[in-house]
Amino acid sequence: MSKQSKKPTKPAAHPWVIAGIDYGPAIAAAGDLAAWAFDLAAKDVADWPEGRRRVRTARRYVLARLGGRYPRSTPFDDLLFTAGLFARIFEADVGLGMVDIVAILDELALPTEVVPLRPRAQHAFRTSHRSPVLPLRPRPAGAGVLPEPCEECGELPRFRNAA
C-alpha cells in the first residue's frame, strides 16, 4: 500500500464565480429586476386569464434562463406578448424612456422589437423645449448634410437601421 499525498482541497466555486470574479450579486440584481417587471405585468393583466397565463409562462422561462437552466422549448408568443406588455407599462405607467425600456428588455433577454420606433406624443410643455438632434461624430465634408426639419412639426426625420 503506497502513501497517497493529500493535497489541500479548495472548496468548489459557485458557477457564477469566473476567473475569481463573483458575478452572484449581478445575477441576483437581474433576478430582482425580472421579478419586479413580472409583478407589474401580472397586476396589469390580473383580470384576464389568458394574459395571466402568458405572463406566468414568460416569467418561468426568463427566471429559468437567469438561473442558468435552459428549457427545451421557447414560448415565443408568450415572450413577445409579455415584452410588448412591458414596453407599454414602462412607458405609460412608469414613465421610462425608450432607451431604458430597451435596456431592461435586453437585460431580461426579451425581444426589443416591440418597443415603438418613435416616442408617442408628449405634452406640449416638453416638445417646445427641444433642440435639434446633432450627430455625435462630425461628418466628412462630402458626406452630405442633415435633413431639413418637418414644416408641420419642426422635428427632424428619424431613420431606423434595419440591421
Secondary structure, 3 states (H helix, E strand, C coil): CCCCCCCCCCCCCCCCEECCEECHHHHHHHHHHHHHHHHHHHHHCCCCHHHHHHHHHHHHHHHHHHCCCCCCCCCHHHHHHHHHHHHHHHHHHHCCCHHHHHHHHHHCCCCCCCCCCCCCCCCHHHHCCCCCCCCCCCCCHHHCCCCCCCCCCCCCCCCCCCC
